[in-house]
């Protein structure tokens, strides 16, 4: 089978995920059919979080388009990636360091410029994984020895040195699509065996529609290959329950071509195939469509998530998927909130982060006071008869105040950290905004 046309379309798809053109399309869709944001600005509720811009990208070769969010270490240092910019215009890994005692300025430093060699990756798009030894792991959607992406590790400077060093842990493609191409996420340990990492690739497999894989050392094992009928282009970070079942979403495919939520169950004995089950097929109606954001699974096995489109007003939703009371039963899909009113945000592009009190934090890619997006809190009902409530916390101002928060949030010690994707005047959007790193004090 000639995979080149499919490979080309897959490459175009992965490029589109965090391109400025995608930002323009999504933001334009977010305001189509909605009440004009300018007319709402005077009636917007007072917001409940104090925001601070820690760094503005694109000013000195430090990278641009921070699409995935940040991770935070014990000292409060932030780490993240930019999809574009840097020395080779192929993206960067950066850190943002808290100010010294008595100072107020945070300091951004580029730790790695991608595209510096023929085997280096390009266009990092996934959230980093921070290891206990201070190392960082991530994936790139392109580049590497076979041009189909990499899994890499960055190691802190050795004693007396100042530079971080990179090791390529895996180059996807390997002359064949079978083992996966264009990794969508950073693989993470999800089961009792912490040496095994689980991840997804948006291309590869027998049908070249993506797969789920396990990686132990340099041994990669394919757990499931998508064929279109059971989903295609798996694009979000996997999560796991206490039994070791893995859960994820496919961006397209399945019965209506609009994606699904699936479960992979470990085999009863080693060497046997993993079980695959579709838990919910998106229809494009009130349940949403084309999912791609992070999932969260709670201690009861309930899956929580968001969609950037679909819902009652076609501007995204918040949902949960409740496991059956008895084995073999059907999972129950519940839509908890439908985005539409610009005051409360539109088109959420991040998953939900638990607030520790039964609610969640999240971001909306558009809407808010300046139609540049916002951060919200999603509060549980006060009684069984009541509904969940969405409360805006912070609206982005545009310009150097940032806009279009598409990355995942990080919560540490009552402070939220994140990034905005930004836009330019050529995007013809109502909000012209920089890509920034921000913090919100609650």
C-alpha positions in Angstrom: 0.0 0.0 0.0 1.3 3.5 -0.9 1.2 5.5 2.3 2.7 8.7 0.9 -0.6 10.5 0.2 -1.9 9.5 3.7 1.5 10.5 5.3 1.2 13.9 3.5 -2.3 14.5 4.8 -1.3 13.4 8.3 1.6 15.8 8.2 -0.7 18.6 7.1 -3.1 17.7 9.9 -0.4 17.7 12.6 0.9 21.1 11.3 -2.7 22.4 11.5 -3.2 21.6 15.1 -1.1 24.5 16.4 -0.7 26.7 13.3 -1.8 30.3 13.2 -4.4 29.3 10.6 -6.0 26.9 13.0 -6.0 29.6 15.6 -7.8 31.9 13.2 -10.3 29.2 12.2 -11.2 28.2 15.7 -11.4 31.7 17.1 -13.6 32.8 14.1 -15.8 29.8 14.7 -16.1 30.7 18.3 -17.6 34.1 17.6 -19.8 33.0 14.7 -23.5 33.3 15.7 -22.6 34.6 19.2 -23.6 37.9 20.7 -21.0 40.5 19.9 -18.4 40.6 22.6 -18.1 44.4 22.6 -21.8 44.7 23.5 -21.3 42.4 26.4 -18.1 44.0 27.9 -20.0 46.4 30.1 -22.1 43.7 31.6 -19.4 41.1 32.3 -19.1 39.9 35.9 -16.2 40.9 38.0 -13.4 38.3 37.8 -12.0 36.6 40.8 -8.3 35.9 40.0 -5.3 38.2 39.9 -3.3 37.7 36.7 0.4 38.3 35.9 2.2 38.0 32.6 5.5 36.3 33.3 7.0 36.3 29.8 6.0 37.5 26.3 7.3 35.4 23.4 8.5 36.4 20.0 10.7 39.3 21.0 14.2 38.0 20.9 14.4 34.6 19.2 13.0 32.9 22.3 10.3 30.9 20.5 6.7 31.5 19.7 3.3 29.8 19.8 3.3 28.2 23.3 0.4 25.8 22.7 0.6 23.1 25.3 1.0 24.8 28.8 3.7 24.3 31.4 4.8 22.0 34.2 6.1 23.3 37.6 8.9 21.9 39.7 9.2 22.0 43.5 11.1 25.3 43.4 8.3 26.9 41.3 10.3 26.9 38.0 8.1 26.5 34.9 9.0 24.4 31.9 7.3 24.3 28.5 7.7 24.3 24.7 7.0 26.6 21.8 6.0 25.1 18.5 7.8 27.7 16.4 10.6 30.2 16.7 14.0 29.7 18.3 17.4 29.6 16.7 16.3 27.3 13.9 12.7 28.3 13.7 11.7 24.8 14.7 10.5 25.4 18.3 12.1 25.4 21.7 12.1 24.0 25.2 12.1 26.9 27.7 12.1 27.5 31.5 10.7 30.5 33.4 12.4 31.0 36.7 10.8 32.8 39.7 12.4 36.1 40.7 15.2 36.2 43.3 14.4 37.4 46.8 13.5 41.1 46.7 13.0 41.1 42.9 9.9 40.9 40.8 11.0 39.9 37.3 10.7 36.3 36.1 13.4 35.1 33.8 12.9 33.0 30.6 15.7 30.8 29.3 15.7 28.6 26.2 17.0 25.2 27.2 17.0 23.7 23.7 16.5 24.9 20.1 15.0 22.2 17.9 16.1 21.5 14.4 19.8 21.8 15.0 20.7 18.5 13.3 19.3 16.0 10.9 18.1 13.7 13.7 16.7 16.4 16.0 12.9 16.8 16.3 10.9 19.8 15.2 7.6 21.4 16.2 7.1 20.2 19.8 3.4 20.3 20.7 2.9 18.1 23.8 3.0 19.0 27.5 6.4 18.1 29.0 6.8 15.4 31.6 9.0 16.4 34.6 10.9 13.5 36.1 11.9 13.3 39.8 15.6 13.7 38.8 14.8 17.0 37.1 14.9 15.6 33.6 12.3 16.6 31.0 10.7 14.4 28.5 8.6 15.4 25.5 7.7 14.6 21.9 7.9 16.4 18.6 5.4 16.0 15.9 8.0 16.2 13.1 11.7 15.8 12.5 13.9 13.0 13.7 15.8 10.4 11.7 12.7 9.5 9.6 10.9 12.8 9.6 7.9 11.5 11.6 8.6 12.9 15.1 10.6 12.0 18.2 10.5 11.2 21.8 13.3 13.2 23.6 14.8 13.7 27.0 16.5 16.9 28.2 19.0 16.5 31.1 20.0 19.3 33.5 23.6 20.7 33.2 26.3 18.6 34.8 28.4 20.1 37.6 30.4 23.0 36.2 28.4 23.1 33.0 25.7 25.5 31.9 23.9 23.7 29.0 21.2 21.1 29.1 21.8 18.1 27.0 19.3 16.2 24.8 19.0 12.5 24.1 16.6 11.2 21.4 14.8 8.2 23.0 12.9 7.2 19.9 12.5 8.4 16.3 9.1 7.5 14.9 8.7 6.0 11.5 11.8 3.8 11.4 11.3 3.3 7.6 7.8 2.0 8.2 4.4 3.4 9.4 3.7 0.3 11.4 5.2 1.5 14.7 3.5 4.9 14.5 4.2 8.4 13.1 3.6 11.9 14.3 3.3 11.4 18.1 0.5 13.5 19.6 1.5 13.3 23.2 4.4 12.7 25.6 4.2 9.1 26.7 3.7 8.7 30.5 3.7 5.9 33.0 0.1 5.0 33.9 0.3 1.6 35.6 2.1 0.0 38.5 5.1 -0.7 36.3 6.6 2.8 36.1 9.2 1.7 33.5 6.5 1.4 30.8 5.4 4.6 29.1 2.1 4.8 27.2 1.4 7.2 24.3 -0.4 7.8 21.1 0.6 8.6 17.5 -1.7 10.3 15.0 -0.3 8.3 12.1 0.9 4.8 11.5 -0.6 1.4 12.0 -1.9 -0.9 9.2 -4.5 1.7 8.1 -2.2 4.7 8.8 -4.9 6.2 11.1 -2.9 6.3 14.3 -2.3 4.0 17.2 -1.7 3.5 20.9 1.7 2.2 22.0 3.7 1.2 25.0 7.4 1.9 25.3 9.8 0.1 27.7 13.4 1.2 27.2 13.9 1.0 23.5 11.2 -1.6 22.9 8.0 -0.2 21.4 4.8 -2.3 21.4 1.6 -1.4 19.5 -1.4 -1.9 21.7 -4.1 -0.8 19.2 -4.2 0.3 15.6 -7.1 2.5 14.6 -8.9 1.7 11.3 -11.3 4.7 11.0 -14.4 2.7 11.9 -13.2 2.6 15.5 -11.8 6.1 15.5 -8.7 7.8 13.9 -6.1 10.4 14.9 -5.8 9.8 18.6 -4.7 13.1 19.9 -5.0 13.5 23.7 -3.0 12.4 26.7 -4.0 8.9 27.9 -5.3 8.5 31.4 -5.7 5.2 33.5 -8.0 3.9 36.2 -7.0 1.8 39.2 -7.3 -1.4 37.3 -4.8 -0.3 34.6 -7.3 0.3 31.9 -6.3 3.2 29.5 -8.7 5.8 28.3 -8.3 8.3 25.4 -10.1 10.1 22.6 -9.8 9.9 18.8 -10.2 13.2 16.9 -12.2 11.9 14.0 -13.5 8.6 12.7 -16.1 6.2 14.2 -19.7 6.1 13.0 -20.3 9.8 12.4 -16.7 10.7 11.6 -16.5 13.0 14.7 -14.4 10.9 17.1 -15.0 8.9 20.2 -13.9 8.0 23.7 -12.3 4.6 24.0 -10.9 2.2 26.6 -8.0 -0.2 26.3 -7.9 -3.1 28.8 -4.7 -5.0 29.7 -4.7 -8.7 28.7 -5.2 -11.4 31.3 -1.8 -12.9 30.5 1.3 -11.3 29.0 1.6 -11.5 25.2 -2.1 -11.5 24.6 -3.8 -8.5 22.8 -5.2 -5.6 24.7 -9.0 -5.3 24.7 -10.5 -2.3 22.9 -14.0 -0.8 23.5 -15.6 2.4 22.3 -17.4 4.0 25.3 -19.0 7.0 23.5 -19.3 8.0 19.9 -19.6 11.7 19.3 -22.5 12.8 17.1 -21.8 16.5 16.7 -24.9 17.4 18.5 -25.1 18.5 22.2 -22.5 15.9 23.1 -19.8 17.7 21.0 -17.5 16.7 18.2 -13.8 16.2 17.2 -12.4 15.9 20.8 -8.7 16.6 21.3 -8.4 18.0 24.9 -7.0 16.2 27.9 -9.3 13.9 29.9 -9.4 13.5 33.7 -10.5 10.4 35.5 -11.5 10.6 39.2 -11.3 8.0 42.0 -14.7 6.7 41.1 -13.7 6.0 37.5 -15.8 8.9 36.1 -14.2 10.5 33.0 -14.4 14.3 32.7 -13.6 16.3 29.6 -14.2 19.2 27.2 -14.9 19.7 23.5 -13.9 22.8 21.6 -16.9 22.5 19.2 -20.3 21.1 19.2 -22.7 21.4 22.2 -26.1 23.1 22.2 -24.6 26.3 20.7 -21.8 24.7 18.7 -19.1 26.5 20.7 -18.0 23.6 22.9 -19.0 21.8 26.1 -18.0 20.2 29.4 -19.0 16.6 29.9 -18.6 13.6 32.0 -18.8 9.9 31.2 -20.1 7.7 34.1 -19.2 4.0 34.3 -22.0 1.5 34.5 -23.2 0.3 37.9 -22.9 -3.3 36.8 -20.2 -5.0 34.6 -21.2 -5.1 30.9 -23.5 -2.1 31.2 -23.4 1.1 29.1 -21.4 4.2 30.1 -23.7 7.2 30.6 -22.7 10.5 28.8 -23.7 13.7 30.6 -23.3 17.2 29.2 -22.8 19.5 32.1 -22.2 22.8 30.4 -22.6 24.2 26.8 -20.5 27.2 25.9 -22.1 30.0 23.9 -22.3 33.2 25.9 -19.2 35.2 25.2 -19.1 36.4 28.8 -18.4 32.9 30.0 -16.0 32.0 27.3 -16.2 29.9 24.1 -14.4 27.0 22.5 -12.4 25.4 25.3 -9.1 24.0 24.2 -7.8 22.6 27.4 -8.9 19.8 29.7 -10.1 20.2 33.3 -7.8 20.6 36.3 -9.3 19.5 39.7 -9.5 22.4 42.2 -9.4 20.0 45.2 -13.0 20.9 46.3 -15.0 18.9 43.8 -14.8 21.5 41.0 -12.4 22.2 38.2 -10.4 24.9 36.4 -10.2 25.3 32.7 -9.7 27.7 29.8 -11.8 28.9 26.9 -10.0 29.8 23.7 -12.3 32.7 22.9 -14.8 35.0 24.6 -14.2 37.0 27.7 -14.0 40.7 28.1 -11.8 41.2 25.1 -12.7 38.1 23.1 -9.1 36.8 23.7 -10.2 33.9 25.8 -10.4 33.4 29.6 -9.7 31.0 32.5 -12.8 29.7 34.4 -13.8 27.7 37.4 -16.5 25.0 37.1 -18.3 24.6 40.4 -20.4 21.5 41.5 -24.1 22.0 42.3 -25.0 22.9 45.8 -27.9 20.4 45.8 -29.1 17.5 43.7 -31.7 19.7 42.0 -29.1 22.4 41.1 -26.7 22.5 38.1 -23.0 23.0 37.7 -22.0 26.6 37.5 -19.2 28.2 35.4 -17.5 31.2 36.8 -15.0 33.3 34.8 -11.8 34.0 36.7 -9.6 36.0 34.3 -10.0 37.4 30.8 -7.0 37.9 28.6 -6.4 41.5 27.4 -4.8 40.9 24.0 -1.5 42.5 22.9 1.3 41.7 25.4 -1.5 40.7 27.8 -1.9 37.4 25.9 -4.8 35.7 24.2 -6.1 32.3 23.1 -5.2 30.0 26.0 -5.0 26.6 24.2 -2.6 24.8 26.6 -3.3 22.8 29.7 -3.3 24.6 33.1 -0.9 23.7 36.0 -2.0 24.2 39.6 0.5 24.5 42.4 -0.1 26.0 45.9 -3.2 27.9 45.0 -1.7 29.4 41.8 -2.6 28.5 38.2 0.1 28.7 35.5 -0.3 28.4 31.8 0.4 29.7 28.3 -1.5 31.5 25.5 -1.1 30.7 21.8 -1.4 34.2 20.5 -2.3 35.6 17.1 -1.2 38.2 14.6 -2.9 41.0 12.7 -2.8 38.8 9.6 -5.2 36.4 11.3 -7.9 39.0 11.0 -9.2 38.3 14.5 -10.9 40.7 16.9 -8.1 40.1 19.3 -4.4 40.6 18.3 -2.5 38.9 21.1 1.0 37.7 22.0 1.9 34.2 23.1 2.7 34.5 26.8 3.3 32.6 30.0 1.0 33.6 32.8 0.1 33.0 36.4 -3.2 33.5 38.2 -3.3 33.9 42.0 -6.7 32.7 43.2 
